[in-house]
Amino acid sequence: MTRVEDPVRVVLPRTLAVSLAAACTTQMEEHRWSAGNVAAARSVLTGGGAEVLLGALAERLDRGSPSLPGWVLLALPATLGDEELQVAAAGVLAALGRPFFSIRQGDGRLWIGEETSSAKDRASFGGTGAQALHIDAPNVQCVPEYTSLLVLRADPAGGGASLLGDLRAAVARLDEADRAALREPVFFEGQAEGLCGVGAPRMPFPVLEDNEDGQPVWVRWAAKMIRDPRNASRTAVLERFAAALAETTVALTLGRGQLLVVDQRRTAHGRTALGHQQGLADGTRRWIMQAKATFDPAAPAHQTLNAAKAAAGRRNDA
């Protein structure tokens, strides 16, 4: 059963958000935020005043601690303009890796998304219906390490809560026979042509992907795999995994200026249906943007984590 949660929001001080927005631009290099922007953002983040932010990113997204959530919710100043919010949020992502888009939209800006529309498929990004738990691009060679959602306008009808499911905890709830079945490279999901920054399509693929040491690397999951006729002979095991994932799921209600960052190796995301949209004028409906980021071990958040672990090791040795 989904649990409604009021999470701790990491507040980005206005001075830091304004500094990021002033130091950086919307400039892109193909599908990636420009190297100059990444460098400028990291200069701001390591110049003082961002210690709480970097510590929170390091703590909540530490891949070495399975008990940590694998996602973090940040609150940027809601009074900033839409473009300022997007630039500042990109600066936050640069603390983890290099921001990029995998789907080109419009003029090729980093953040994709537009106002919710009933003309779109209800379950799609920007649609009005529920969106089942998934990771972005499970069917490619290089799954995006991080995905993020930036709220420019919440649903005025009160719906559209974000859903987060713990992939590793769900795997642990399965028996070994189901885990073995999900490790077989026989699963399909949608299409993956024309994407940027994620390598070639990979289908079929295993849902559970381990490294050479047998440690889990990816849980390549999208709930719509259950309805894909190419997976018809394996529907039962997919349904059992979906049920296990549902037992780990929390729901968050996000407001303007809030940035949800998700480690896709740990967490699946989705949303509840929006509220009734009848009578809502254009320019008032929900508007959420999305961007992705690579994992860069040299990025400030990871360096902060490494420094903290080194300091802890020295204390233990003392």
Secondary structure, 3 states (H helix, E strand, C coil): CCEECCCCCEECCHHHHHHHHHHCCCCEECCEECHHHHHHHHHHHCCCCCHHHHHHHHHHCCCCCCCCCCEEEEECCCCCCHHHHHHHHHHHHCCCCCEECCCCCCCCCCCECCECCCCCCCCCCCCCCCEEEECCCCCECCCCCEEEEEEEECCCCCCCCEEEEEHHHHHHCCCHHHHHHHCCCCECCCCCCCCCCCCCECCCECCEEECCCCCEEEECCEHHHHHCHHHHHHHHHHHHHHHHHHCCCEEECCCCCEEEEEECCCEEEEECCCCCCCCCCCCCCCEEEEEEECCCCCCHHHHHHHHHHHHHHHHHHC
